[in-house]
Amino acid sequence: MQIIAYLIPVSLFLGGLGLGAFFWALRSHQFEDPEGDSRRILNDDWDEHP
């Protein structure tokens, strides 16, 4: 039962760390153009032909 005293703060810390990483990704515009990447991979304009 005493292990819960360690597990709860560790889980709260890891959850906060994940939430902080998510907000950092939002502020650094990581989710701005999700459809552009999916269309850009199918485009042949920048492919090099050997």
N, C-alpha and C positions, 0 to 999 in steps of 0.2 A: 504494500500500500504506500510505502514511502517513495517508491519510484515515481508515483504520480506527481509528487512535488517537483521532480526534475523534468518530467515529460511535458507538463503543461507549459512552463515558461519556454522550453525549447521549441515546442510546436507553435506557440504564439510568436516567437522570434522568427522562425522560418516562414510563417505566414506573412508577417510584416515585411520580411525581406522580399518575398515574392510580390507582394502588393507594391512595394517601393520600386521593384524592377519594372512592373507593369506601368506605373505612372511615369517612370523615366522614359520608357519606350513611347508613351503617348506624347510627352513633351519634346522628344527628339524626332517627331514626325515619322515614326516607323510604320504607321498604318495609314498613310496618306493616299496611296494609289494601289490598292490591292488588285484591281482589274488590269492595270497597265502592265504589270509583270507577267500576268498569265497570257496576255496577247503578245507581249514582246518576245517571249520564248518561241513563238510560232512564226515570227517574222524572219524572212530570208535576206533582208537588206544587208546585214552585217556579217553574214557567213563567209568564210574564206573557202574558196574552191581550190583544191590541190592540183 
